Amino acid sequence: MDRGLLTLKQGDIGKVKFIDAGRHATRRLYEMGFNIGASVKVVKNDRGPVIVSLAGNKVALGRALANKIRLTLD
């Protein structure tokens, strides 16, 4: 079962399954490290941008862009 990044809670960990966005946004996310199979941990997801830990770095994403990232939960 895949879920949007926006639906995960603080502390949840998942792996990127696919990105459901346009060509430009998908390319940008890949360049940021959101590649298929990449492990993502939610640091903050309440109001404002979603903050995740990705490959040891914290990355902030707008809520609309975060909702386009589909993950499978670990």
Contacts in CASP RR format, 6 or more apart in sequence:
PFRMAT RR
TARGET T0000
AUTHOR 0000-0000-0000
METHOD contacts of the structure
MODEL  1
MDRGLLTLKQGDIGKVKFIDAGRHATRRLYEMGFNIGASVKVVKNDRGPV
IVSLAGNKVALGRALANKIRLTLD
1 72 0 8 1.000
1 73 0 8 1.000
2 17 0 8 1.000
2 18 0 8 1.000
2 70 0 8 1.000
2 71 0 8 1.000
2 72 0 8 1.000
3 70 0 8 1.000
3 71 0 8 1.000
3 72 0 8 1.000
3 73 0 8 1.000
4 66 0 8 1.000
4 67 0 8 1.000
4 68 0 8 1.000
4 69 0 8 1.000
4 70 0 8 1.000
4 71 0 8 1.000
5 40 0 8 1.000
5 42 0 8 1.000
5 50 0 8 1.000
5 52 0 8 1.000
5 61 0 8 1.000
5 66 0 8 1.000
5 67 0 8 1.000
5 69 0 8 1.000
5 70 0 8 1.000
5 71 0 8 1.000
6 45 0 8 1.000
6 50 0 8 1.000
6 63 0 8 1.000
6 66 0 8 1.000
6 67 0 8 1.000
8 14 0 8 1.000
8 42 0 8 1.000
8 45 0 8 1.000
8 71 0 8 1.000
8 73 0 8 1.000
9 42 0 8 1.000
9 45 0 8 1.000
10 42 0 8 1.000
10 43 0 8 1.000
10 44 0 8 1.000
10 45 0 8 1.000
10 46 0 8 1.000
11 41 0 8 1.000
11 42 0 8 1.000
11 43 0 8 1.000
12 41 0 8 1.000
12 42 0 8 1.000
12 73 0 8 1.000
13 39 0 8 1.000
13 40 0 8 1.000
13 41 0 8 1.000
13 42 0 8 1.000
13 73 0 8 1.000
13 74 0 8 1.000
14 39 0 8 1.000
14 40 0 8 1.000
14 41 0 8 1.000
14 71 0 8 1.000
14 72 0 8 1.000
14 73 0 8 1.000
14 74 0 8 1.000
15 37 0 8 1.000
15 38 0 8 1.000
15 39 0 8 1.000
15 40 0 8 1.000
15 71 0 8 1.000
15 72 0 8 1.000
15 74 0 8 1.000
16 34 0 8 1.000
16 35 0 8 1.000
16 36 0 8 1.000
16 37 0 8 1.000
16 38 0 8 1.000
16 40 0 8 1.000
16 69 0 8 1.000
16 70 0 8 1.000
16 71 0 8 1.000
17 36 0 8 1.000
17 37 0 8 1.000
17 70 0 8 1.000
17 71 0 8 1.000
17 72 0 8 1.000
18 36 0 8 1.000
18 70 0 8 1.000
19 25 0 8 1.000
19 26 0 8 1.000
19 29 0 8 1.000
19 30 0 8 1.000
19 34 0 8 1.000
19 68 0 8 1.000
19 69 0 8 1.000
19 70 0 8 1.000
20 68 0 8 1.000
20 69 0 8 1.000
20 70 0 8 1.000
21 29 0 8 1.000
21 65 0 8 1.000
21 68 0 8 1.000
25 65 0 8 1.000
25 68 0 8 1.000
29 65 0 8 1.000
29 68 0 8 1.000
29 69 0 8 1.000
32 54 0 8 1.000
32 59 0 8 1.000
33 54 0 8 1.000
33 55 0 8 1.000
34 40 0 8 1.000
34 54 0 8 1.000
34 69 0 8 1.000
38 54 0 8 1.000
38 55 0 8 1.000
39 54 0 8 1.000
39 55 0 8 1.000
39 74 0 8 1.000
40 52 0 8 1.000
40 53 0 8 1.000
40 54 0 8 1.000
40 69 0 8 1.000
40 71 0 8 1.000
41 52 0 8 1.000
41 53 0 8 1.000
41 54 0 8 1.000
42 50 0 8 1.000
42 51 0 8 1.000
42 52 0 8 1.000
43 51 0 8 1.000
43 52 0 8 1.000
43 53 0 8 1.000
43 58 0 8 1.000
44 50 0 8 1.000
44 51 0 8 1.000
45 51 0 8 1.000
48 62 0 8 1.000
48 63 0 8 1.000
49 60 0 8 1.000
49 61 0 8 1.000
49 62 0 8 1.000
49 63 0 8 1.000
49 66 0 8 1.000
50 60 0 8 1.000
50 61 0 8 1.000
50 62 0 8 1.000
50 63 0 8 1.000
50 66 0 8 1.000
51 58 0 8 1.000
51 59 0 8 1.000
51 60 0 8 1.000
51 61 0 8 1.000
52 58 0 8 1.000
52 59 0 8 1.000
52 61 0 8 1.000
52 66 0 8 1.000
53 59 0 8 1.000
61 69 0 8 1.000
END
